[in-house]
Amino acid sequence: MTHALSDVRPVYTAVFIIADLGGDYRLSITWHDPANSSPKSSQFEEFRRQWTRLDRKTGTVTALVDISLVDLDNGSAWQFDLAASQAVEGSRLPSDLQRFADSVQLDINAARQGPAEEPFVTFLPYTPLKGLQQRISYRYGFLNSDYTVELTNFQDRVFKRTCSNLPTSVIHESRWSLEVYHNLWDTWFARNAHLAVGSKADWDDSAWFPADNVWGGVEEGDGFAQLVEKLQAIKEAVWSRQ
């Protein structure tokens, strides 16, 4: 485990939106710097690749839960959201999309320089791209808890087709985001990905917001209240450095 915040190495993610009449495809690929490698290593590992299909009408993920917890004293808020999109097996995609995914490579030198006008990934041209988001994320864990805090510098670019059919991109200013999630949520969702319509998932409320025995200050066993207390601690840490 890395104990010093300054020693945490970032992970790099590229999210592509690819146009399709049946619903746009979303390809997300993430790389990381292996913990046992040199800080100036020239080899990064790809450790996650995911294809999904967006809603045909909206071109976005489907929002299932959208809640804001607002502090009326200073106007700050935490956003609780849950979104869904159709999972797609990469092996079942058209060959041109598979070739595109296999062509994506991380430019390590560009990635280490942070968001810039040029992408830190290379890929095959002539793919009907609609958008690309580059993400540089730093992941931190709570002691004695399975929640993760992810601090991300992200940049969006929107592609437009020209008369020559070559894409041009509109580059947006890079911004920062702060997300908190439980490490088991992905596992629970994956386990129920093929749940039959009308069937009930086998988790209960306490499993979704598990309580930490060592986290005091709120009623024992109230996992959601403990989560809110953790969010308050994060907010105070962020505001103290502004």
N, C-alpha and C positions, 0 to 999 in steps of 0.2 A: 504494500500500500504506500502511496505517495503522501507524505504528511505536510510538506511545504506547498502552499498554493502556487508559488512561482515555478515549481518543478512539474506542474501538470502540463502535459503535452496536448496540443489541440487535435481534434479530428476534423477532417475536411469532407464536405458533402456537396455534391452537384445534383440538382433536381431539374430535370428536363420535362417540359410539357410539349408533347408531339401531337399535331393536329390529326384528327381522324373523324370521318363522318359518323361513325357509330359511337362516338364519345372519345374525347382526347385521352391519350395515354400519358401517364406520369411515371417517369423512371428516376429512381433515387439511388445513388451510389455513394458509399461512404468509405473513406480510407483513414487509417491511423498509423502513427509512428510506433512501431513495436517498442515495448518498455525496455527490452534488453538491448536496443540498438543505440548507436551513437547519436547525440543530439544533432549532428550534421549528416545523418545517414541519407544516402541517396535512394533508398528503397523503402517505400511505404506499402503497407498491406491493405488490400481491399477486404473489408470484413462484413459488408452488407450491401446487397443489391435487391431492389424491390420494384416490381411493376404493379401498377394499379390503373384502373380506368375511371375517369371522372364522369360526373353526371352529364348526360348527352345534352340536356336543355341549358343548364347553367354553366357548364365547363369548369365546375369546381367540385370539391368534396361535398358530401351531404352532411349538414349540421344536425346532430342529434340532441346535443345539450349545449346551451349557451347562457351562462350565468355570470354576472359581474358582482363582486364583493367590493363595495366602494367605501372608502374612508371619507366621510363628509367633512372632516376637519381640514384636510389638505388636498382632496380631490384625487388621490391615488386610488388604484383599484387593482384587484386580481381577477383575471378572467378564467373561469372554469369552462372548458369546452370539450366536446366529444364529437368527432367527425368520422365519417365512414366513406370508403370508396371500394369498388370491386377489385378484389385481388386477382391478379393474372399470372399464370405460369409462363415464365419466359420461354420455355421450350415449345409452347403452343402459339407463339406470336409469328407473324409473317417473317420470312427470312430477312427482308430489308431492315426490320426493326432489330432483329437479333444481331445482324452485322453492325448496326449503329451502336448497340450496347457494347459489343465486343471491341469497338474502336475507341471507346472513351478511355482516355489516359490522363492521369494526374501529372501536371507539370510541377514538380516539387519546388523548384526555385521560385516560380511565380506564386505558388501557394504560400510559401514562407514570407513573402513580401506583403501578404494581406490583400484585401479587395482592391482592385485597380481597374483601369479601363479595359484591360485585356483579360479574358477568362483564364483561370488556372487549370482548365481542362482542355484537352484537344479531342476532336471527334470528326467523323466523316461529314463532309459538306452535303448539300442538296437534300438534307432531311427536313421535312416540313415542321421545323421548330416554331413554337409560339412563345416560349419563354424558357429562361434558365435562371435558377437561383443558386448562388454560391454561398456556402455556409462554412464558417470557421468557428468551431465550438469548443468550449472548455467545460469539462464535466467534473463536478465536485460532489462528494457524498457527505451526508450527515453522519456523524459518529453515532453508533448504536441505533441506526435506522436504515431502512432500505430505500429511502427517497433520494433522488438525484437532483442536483441543481445544475442547469445547463445554461451557460452564458455564451451567446452566439452573436458574432458579427456577420450580417448577411447582406447580400446585394442582389437586386433583381435586374434583369434585362429582358426587354420585350422585343421580339423579332417581327419585322415586317418585310414582306416580299416587294421587290422592285420590278421594273419592267423587264430586266434581264433575268428575273427569277432567282437572283442571288439575295440572301437575307441581309438586311441591315438591322442594327439593334439600337434601341433606346435604353441607355444605361441610367439606372436610378442611383441616387446617393446611398451609400452603405449605411446601415443602421444597426442598432444593438437590440437584442431581445433577451429576456430572462424567463426560463421555463422550469417548472418543478413537476416531476412525475415519479411514480413508484415503479421500481424495477420489475415488478411482477405483472404489471398491467398488460404489456405486450404478450406475455406468456398466456395469460387468461383469455385474451381475445383470440389468439391463435388456436387455442384449444377448442374454442367454440365457433371457429370460422365456418364450419360446415354443419352447424346446428340446424335441425329441421325447422321449418316455419311453424310457429306455435309452440315450440319446445322451450323449456326454461333452462337457463344456464345454472350450473350447479354451485355457484358461489352465493354467499349471503352478504348483507350490508357490511358486516364487520370485516369480511375478507377484502372488500374494495378499499376501505380505509382502515388498515390494521393499526392497532394501538401499540405503542412502544412502552414497555414496562418501566424504562428508565427515564422517560420524558415526563417531568412533573408539571405542575401548574394548572392542570385541568382534571376533571373527573376521570378516575381510572377506567380504562376500557373505552373511552370516547375517542376513537381514532380520528374522526373528522375535526373535532376541536383541537386535537394535538397537531393536525396538519395546519390549521389556521394559525396556531401558535408558532409553528415553524416558519410560516410565511411572514409573520410579524417580525421574527428575528432577522429574516433575510432583508426585509424592507428597511429595518433600522440600520443594518450593516451597509446597504447601498446608499441610503440617504446621508449617513455619516461621512461618506467619501465624496459627496458632491460639492 
